[in-house]
Amino acid sequence: MNNLEQTLWGHLPLLVRANSKESVEYILQALWRTRTTGLDAADRRVICDMLQLQNDSDLDPLLVCLRTLNRRCVYENVSRDEIQKLFPDEVLPELQRLLTLLLQKFQREWREDVFKDQVTLPRLKAMTWNMANQDTTEMINPVAVINLKLQSDAQSHMGGSEAKFQVAKDTLETMVKSMYCIRDQLSDMGED
């Protein structure tokens, strides 16, 4: 364990000031809920009151420690039985037990949140194309205008989006070759 981690763990005893298990639970949930935005001033005040902290700056090291603990528990896919092993011996046993219990309680729900947060790639819904000319006066430089209709889970209620692009013959040949390679790789994976 490096010095930074030792320093972080040193702030966990502040949680003992919380007057109930529910207060510690609230703090962990508030940190998870605000994992992408950070705590707002109102949440910070509520947590300071729960921990009977006079100075708001005393809160930050504890929050960093708890966020690190949350991330390890969720993103490193620590098994329920191994959560308690995340704590060094210096952390009070009763605090280890409480945090282990709460982290176990929320681990599955938080892992599902992470899965939902992941970006989903759009699916091809429809493709149309037509021929056009880059030079409108004569039939020089013909191109294919391809229109793709895409839909992702996030857009399903809005109908999706469209992508339109032009390709000349040489570019189209390269694209088709690449598509054949992709098709062959997908077929090979399906046979395993």
C-alpha positions in Angstrom: 0.0 0.0 0.0 1.5 3.4 -0.9 1.6 6.5 1.3 -1.3 8.1 -0.5 -3.6 5.2 0.3 -2.4 5.1 3.9 -3.3 8.8 4.1 -6.7 8.2 2.6 -7.6 5.3 4.9 -6.7 7.6 7.8 -9.8 9.6 7.2 -12.3 6.7 7.4 -12.6 7.0 11.2 -14.6 10.3 10.6 -17.5 8.0 9.7 -17.7 6.9 13.3 -19.1 10.3 14.1 -22.2 9.4 12.1 -25.0 8.7 14.5 -26.4 5.8 12.6 -25.9 3.1 9.9 -28.5 5.0 7.8 -26.3 8.1 7.8 -23.3 6.2 6.5 -25.6 4.5 3.9 -26.9 7.9 2.9 -23.3 9.2 2.4 -22.3 6.2 0.2 -25.4 6.5 -1.9 -25.0 10.3 -2.3 -21.4 9.7 -3.5 -22.6 7.1 -6.0 -25.5 9.2 -7.2 -23.1 12.1 -7.9 -20.2 10.0 -9.3 -20.1 12.0 -12.5 -21.1 15.5 -11.2 -19.6 15.7 -7.7 -21.5 16.6 -4.6 -23.4 19.9 -4.6 -23.3 22.4 -1.7 -26.5 21.1 -0.2 -25.3 17.4 -0.1 -22.0 18.6 1.4 -23.8 20.5 4.2 -26.0 17.5 5.0 -23.0 15.2 5.2 -21.0 17.7 7.3 -24.0 17.8 9.7 -24.2 14.0 9.8 -20.5 13.8 10.7 -20.6 16.8 13.0 -17.8 18.5 11.0 -17.2 22.2 11.6 -14.9 22.6 8.6 -16.1 21.7 5.1 -12.5 21.1 4.0 -12.2 18.1 6.5 -14.8 16.4 4.3 -12.9 16.2 1.0 -10.2 13.6 2.1 -13.0 11.3 3.4 -15.0 11.7 0.2 -12.0 10.8 -1.9 -11.4 7.7 0.2 -15.0 6.6 0.0 -15.2 7.2 -3.8 -12.0 5.1 -4.2 -13.6 2.4 -2.2 -16.8 2.6 -4.2 -14.9 2.4 -7.5 -12.8 -0.6 -6.4 -15.8 -2.4 -5.2 -17.8 -1.8 -8.4 -15.3 -1.4 -11.3 -12.7 -4.0 -10.2 -15.5 -6.6 -9.8 -14.5 -7.5 -6.2 -16.5 -10.5 -5.1 -18.8 -10.0 -2.1 -16.5 -12.2 0.1 -13.4 -10.1 -0.8 -14.8 -6.6 0.0 -13.5 -6.7 3.5 -10.0 -7.5 2.2 -9.9 -4.0 0.6 -9.4 -2.5 4.1 -5.9 -2.4 5.7 -5.6 -3.6 9.3 -5.6 0.0 10.6 -9.3 0.5 9.8 -11.4 -0.2 12.9 -13.1 -3.7 12.7 -16.6 -2.3 13.3 -16.1 0.3 10.5 -14.8 -2.5 8.2 -17.9 -4.6 9.0 -20.3 -1.6 8.4 -18.8 -0.6 5.1 -18.5 -4.2 3.9 -22.2 -4.7 4.7 -23.2 -1.6 2.9 -20.9 -2.1 -0.1 -22.3 -5.6 -0.5 -25.8 -4.3 -0.3 -25.3 -1.9 -3.2 -22.7 -3.6 -5.3 -25.1 -5.3 -7.6 -27.3 -2.3 -8.1 -24.2 -0.1 -8.8 -22.7 -2.5 -11.2 -26.0 -2.4 -13.1 -25.8 1.4 -13.1 -22.3 1.2 -14.7 -23.6 -1.2 -17.3 -26.4 1.2 -18.2 -24.0 4.1 -18.3 -21.9 2.5 -21.0 -22.3 3.9 -24.4 -24.3 1.7 -26.8 -23.5 1.7 -30.5 -26.3 2.5 -32.8 -27.8 -0.2 -35.0 -28.4 0.0 -38.7 -32.1 0.3 -39.2 -32.2 0.9 -43.0 -29.9 1.9 -45.9 -30.7 3.6 -49.1 -28.5 4.8 -51.9 -28.7 6.6 -55.3 -26.3 7.8 -57.9 -25.2 11.4 -58.3 -22.5 13.4 -59.9 -20.0 15.6 -58.3 -19.9 17.8 -61.4 -23.5 18.7 -62.1 -23.0 19.8 -65.7 -21.9 16.5 -67.1 -21.8 12.8 -66.1 -18.2 13.2 -64.9 -17.1 11.7 -61.5 -20.2 9.7 -60.6 -20.6 9.0 -56.8 -22.9 6.9 -54.7 -24.9 8.8 -52.1 -25.5 6.5 -49.2 -28.1 7.2 -46.5 -28.0 5.2 -43.3 -30.8 5.2 -40.8 -29.5 4.4 -37.3 -31.2 3.6 -34.1 -29.7 3.3 -30.6 -31.4 2.3 -27.4 -31.2 5.8 -26.1 -32.9 7.2 -29.2 -35.5 4.5 -29.6 -38.3 6.8 -28.4 -37.1 9.6 -30.8 -36.9 7.5 -34.0 -33.1 7.4 -34.3 -30.8 9.5 -36.6 -29.4 9.5 -40.1 -26.0 9.5 -41.6 -25.5 10.5 -45.3 -22.3 10.4 -47.2 -20.9 10.2 -50.7 -18.4 7.6 -52.0 -16.6 7.4 -55.3 -15.9 4.1 -57.0 -12.4 3.6 -55.6 -13.5 4.4 -52.0 -16.5 2.1 -52.5 -14.3 -0.8 -53.6 -12.2 -0.4 -50.4 -15.3 -0.3 -48.3 -16.7 -3.4 -49.9 -13.4 -5.3 -49.4 -13.4 -4.3 -45.7 -17.0 -5.4 -45.3 -16.2 -8.9 -46.7 -13.3 -9.1 -44.2 -15.6 -8.2 -41.4 -18.2 -10.7 -42.6 -15.6 -13.5 -42.8 -14.4 -12.7 -39.2 -17.9 -12.7 -37.9 -18.5 -16.1 -39.6 -15.3 -17.5 -38.1 -16.3 -16.4 -34.6 -19.8 -17.9 -35.0 -18.3 -21.3 -35.8 -16.2 -21.5 -32.5 
